[in-house]
Amino acid sequence: MAGLLSNFRNTMILSFVLSIIMVAGYMSHYGSADAIFWQAVFRWLHTFFGILWIGLLYYFNFVQIRIMPSIPAELKPGVSKYIAPEALFWFRWAAVATWVMGVILAFNRGYLIDAFALGATTGNPQHTFIGTGMWLATIMFFNVWVFIWPNQKIALGLVEADADAKAKAARMAMLFSRTNTLLSVPMLVTMTMSQTIFG
């Protein structure tokens, strides 16, 4: 077992195999692979990728950005050359997967357009609340790909730039990362409370 757990890839493969067995168990118990079953599958995937995305956002803001100034200069390359690029890979692709799974889930549940219209098409407060969360998540997704990642590539030296450009890019990436942190908590309110309050 230690050998399995020592290898991250194998650990995740086994985790997903066990998850698929559980999904199959739910389908067997439910007795159908209808729209409701697929809503459950998409909600699971949306939640998994969302935890990965927001978890890494919180790692950057709660830990890395705050602690980097106190790390001795000779140790900073360990973060900027190895940890940050890897974390940013999972961060940006988890953002894509979270957003896509959320859109699929909203479409499957039949409220995609009404939610993006913030309930203006129906007058339904459920669409207003979940739509607000969807727009916040969309802004955050946009920020990841249009502002955070392009600026991080400069700041981390993944693209050629002088010291001033790197410093400016690092500040821009930090500001948009903080913007996403600010938006994340109200976004999570709408995503979690809407399901409970409105069903």
Backbone torsions as a table, in degrees:
resi	resn	phi	psi	omega
1	MET	NA	-38.2	179.7
2	ALA	-62.3	-36.6	177.9
3	GLY	-63.2	-40.5	178.4
4	LEU	-65.5	-46.1	-176.7
5	LEU	-73.1	-18.9	178.0
6	SER	-74.6	-18.7	-178.8
7	ASN	-106.8	112.1	-176.0
8	PHE	-58.6	-46.2	-178.3
9	ARG	-58.5	-47.2	-179.8
10	ASN	-65.3	-36.5	176.7
11	THR	-60.2	-46.6	-178.6
12	MET	-69.8	-36.1	176.2
13	ILE	-60.7	-47.8	179.3
14	LEU	-62.9	-40.2	178.9
15	SER	-59.8	-43.5	179.3
16	PHE	-72.2	-33.4	175.2
17	VAL	-61.8	-47.3	177.7
18	LEU	-61.0	-39.2	179.3
19	SER	-64.8	-41.7	179.6
20	ILE	-65.9	-36.6	174.9
21	ILE	-61.0	-42.8	178.7
22	MET	-66.2	-40.7	177.1
23	VAL	-59.9	-43.6	178.1
24	ALA	-62.9	-37.8	176.4
25	GLY	-62.5	-42.4	176.4
26	TYR	-62.1	-42.7	-179.5
27	MET	-64.3	-41.3	179.1
28	SER	-63.2	-43.9	179.8
29	HIS	-67.7	-43.1	-178.8
30	TYR	-70.0	-34.3	174.8
31	GLY	87.8	8.1	-177.9
32	SER	-159.0	153.3	172.2
33	ALA	-110.4	50.9	-178.2
34	ASP	-84.9	-169.9	-176.4
35	ALA	-60.3	-37.3	-179.2
36	ILE	-66.7	-42.1	177.1
37	PHE	-59.0	-45.9	-178.7
38	TRP	-68.2	-29.4	173.3
39	GLN	-60.8	-41.9	179.5
40	ALA	-64.1	-42.1	179.2
41	VAL	-63.9	-47.2	-179.0
42	PHE	-66.3	-33.8	177.4
43	ARG	-65.6	-41.4	177.0
44	TRP	-59.8	-49.7	-178.9
45	LEU	-65.2	-40.4	177.5
46	HIS	-60.0	-42.4	179.9
47	THR	-68.4	-44.8	179.8
48	PHE	-58.8	-53.0	-178.7
49	PHE	-66.3	-33.6	177.6
50	GLY	-64.2	-41.0	177.3
51	ILE	-62.9	-42.7	179.1
52	LEU	-62.8	-46.7	-178.9
53	TRP	-63.9	-55.6	-175.4
54	ILE	-71.7	-31.5	175.5
55	GLY	-60.8	-43.0	177.8
56	LEU	-70.6	-37.1	174.3
57	LEU	-57.0	-44.6	-179.8
58	TYR	-70.1	-36.0	174.7
59	TYR	-58.0	-49.0	-178.9
60	PHE	-58.9	-44.9	-172.9
61	ASN	-85.5	-37.1	-179.6
62	PHE	-79.1	-27.9	-172.9
63	VAL	-120.4	-69.9	-166.4
64	GLN	-61.6	-52.8	-177.2
65	ILE	-62.0	-39.3	-178.3
66	ARG	-71.0	-35.7	-172.8
67	ILE	-90.1	-25.2	-176.1
68	MET	-51.3	-42.7	-179.4
69	PRO	-60.9	-25.1	-177.5
70	SER	-92.9	-5.2	178.8
71	ILE	-78.1	132.2	178.4
72	PRO	-56.8	144.0	-174.5
73	ALA	-53.2	-38.7	-176.6
74	GLU	-71.0	-16.7	179.6
75	LEU	-96.3	-17.3	-176.9
76	LYS	-58.6	-37.0	178.3
77	PRO	-58.4	-27.4	177.2
78	GLY	-61.2	-36.5	177.8
79	VAL	-79.5	-51.0	-172.0
80	SER	-72.3	-26.1	-178.5
81	LYS	-98.1	-21.2	-174.6
82	TYR	-121.8	-55.1	-174.5
83	ILE	-73.4	-51.6	-175.2
84	ALA	-61.7	-46.6	179.3
85	PRO	-60.5	-39.4	178.6
86	GLU	-66.6	-45.5	178.7
87	ALA	-62.9	-38.4	179.2
88	LEU	-68.9	-30.8	175.3
89	PHE	-60.4	-54.1	-179.0
90	TRP	-65.9	-36.2	-179.7
91	PHE	-60.2	-51.8	-174.1
92	ARG	-72.9	-35.5	179.6
93	TRP	-78.2	-28.4	172.8
94	ALA	-66.8	-34.2	176.1
95	ALA	-61.6	-44.8	178.1
96	VAL	-60.3	-51.6	-176.3
97	ALA	-63.3	-39.6	178.9
98	THR	-62.4	-48.5	-178.0
99	TRP	-63.6	-45.9	-179.3
100	VAL	-62.7	-45.7	179.6
101	MET	-63.7	-36.2	177.2
102	GLY	-65.2	-41.7	177.9
103	VAL	-65.3	-43.8	178.0
104	ILE	-61.1	-43.6	179.6
105	LEU	-61.9	-46.3	179.8
106	ALA	-64.2	-39.1	177.6
107	PHE	-64.9	-46.5	-179.1
108	ASN	-61.4	-35.0	179.4
109	ARG	-83.2	-7.5	173.1
110	GLY	86.9	14.3	-178.5
111	TYR	-122.7	17.1	-175.9
112	LEU	-56.2	-55.4	-177.0
113	ILE	-66.8	-44.5	-178.9
114	ASP	-62.2	-37.8	179.3
115	ALA	-71.1	-44.6	178.4
116	PHE	-64.9	-23.9	175.1
117	ALA	-86.0	5.6	178.4
118	LEU	57.8	32.8	177.5
119	GLY	81.2	1.5	-178.7
120	ALA	-64.0	-26.9	-178.8
121	THR	-81.9	-19.8	-175.0
122	THR	-124.7	-21.9	-173.3
123	GLY	73.0	11.1	-177.2
124	ASN	-86.0	120.2	-179.4
125	PRO	-63.5	-25.6	176.0
126	GLN	-60.9	-41.9	179.4
127	HIS	-68.7	-33.0	177.9
128	THR	-66.3	-47.6	-177.9
129	PHE	-67.7	-51.5	-178.3
130	ILE	-67.4	-32.9	177.1
131	GLY	-64.9	-38.3	176.0
132	THR	-60.4	-44.8	177.0
133	GLY	-62.6	-39.7	179.7
134	MET	-65.9	-39.7	177.9
135	TRP	-68.0	-40.1	176.8
136	LEU	-60.9	-44.3	179.1
137	ALA	-65.0	-36.4	178.8
138	THR	-66.7	-41.5	176.1
139	ILE	-62.2	-43.5	179.4
140	MET	-63.3	-42.7	177.4
141	PHE	-60.9	-44.9	177.3
142	PHE	-59.8	-45.8	179.6
143	ASN	-59.3	-39.5	-179.9
144	VAL	-59.1	-48.7	-171.5
145	TRP	-87.2	-26.2	-175.4
146	VAL	-97.8	-30.0	-176.0
147	PHE	-119.1	-50.6	-173.2
148	ILE	-68.6	-56.7	-176.0
149	TRP	-63.6	-47.8	178.5
150	PRO	-59.4	-39.2	179.2
151	ASN	-73.3	-35.1	177.5
152	GLN	-65.5	-35.3	177.7
153	LYS	-60.5	-38.0	178.0
154	ILE	-71.9	-49.0	-176.7
155	ALA	-60.4	-36.9	-177.7
156	LEU	-86.0	-3.2	179.1
157	GLY	79.6	18.9	177.7
158	LEU	-76.3	-19.8	169.4
159	VAL	-126.3	149.1	-176.8
160	GLU	-65.1	133.0	177.0
161	ALA	-164.2	154.6	177.4
162	ASP	-81.7	174.7	-175.1
163	ALA	-60.9	-39.5	179.2
164	ASP	-64.6	-43.5	179.2
165	ALA	-63.9	-38.6	178.1
166	LYS	-64.1	-43.8	179.7
167	ALA	-64.1	-43.1	178.8
168	LYS	-63.7	-43.3	179.8
169	ALA	-64.8	-40.4	178.3
170	ALA	-60.8	-42.1	179.1
171	ARG	-65.5	-43.0	178.9
172	MET	-62.6	-44.8	179.1
173	ALA	-60.6	-42.3	179.8
174	MET	-63.7	-43.9	-178.0
175	LEU	-64.1	-40.4	178.8
176	PHE	-74.4	-31.0	174.4
177	SER	-65.7	-40.8	176.9
178	ARG	-67.0	-36.1	175.7
179	THR	-59.9	-44.8	178.5
180	ASN	-64.3	-36.5	176.8
181	THR	-63.7	-44.0	177.8
182	LEU	-59.2	-44.5	-177.3
183	LEU	-75.3	-22.5	-172.3
184	SER	-65.7	-38.0	-175.8
185	VAL	-69.7	-49.0	174.7
186	PRO	-64.0	-32.5	176.2
187	MET	-61.3	-43.9	179.4
188	LEU	-66.1	-32.4	175.0
189	VAL	-58.3	-50.1	-177.3
190	THR	-66.3	-38.5	-177.7
191	MET	-69.1	-37.8	-176.5
192	THR	-87.3	-42.4	-176.2
193	MET	-74.7	-31.3	-179.7
194	SER	-60.9	-41.7	-179.3
195	GLN	-63.8	-38.4	-178.9
196	THR	-76.6	-46.1	-175.8
197	ILE	-72.5	-41.6	-174.8
198	PHE	-102.6	-14.0	178.4
199	GLY	81.5	NA	NA
